[in-house]
Amino acid sequence: MDIDYVLKSLLEIHESDLYSTIHLDIRINQRKNKFISDVNSIRSIILNNKPVSIIKENDIKFQLLYELDNDNDLAKR
């Protein structure tokens, strides 16, 4: 998978394409803040915002960073 594929996929993403894992649910509960209160807040960011950075971690995994405000970013793998 290359970055062009990731960018194209982000343009075509729908809410039904996003799912959460038990691990994600645990992390959200541990890290709740004024920006992220539940999994729906993360879905909303992914669906409505453009990432400010994309980092290729390996052949199948990218890290997406979304800006929350001037002081905070959200990293999503």
Secondary structure as GFF3:
##gff-version 3
##sequence-region A 1 77
A	DSSP	alpha_helix	3	11	.	.	.	ID=ss1
A	DSSP	three_ten_helix	15	17	.	.	.	ID=ss2
A	DSSP	alpha_helix	22	30	.	.	.	ID=ss3
A	DSSP	alpha_helix	39	48	.	.	.	ID=ss4
A	DSSP	beta_strand	53	56	.	.	.	ID=ss5
A	DSSP	beta_strand	62	67	.	.	.	ID=ss6
A	DSSP	beta_strand	73	76	.	.	.	ID=ss7
###
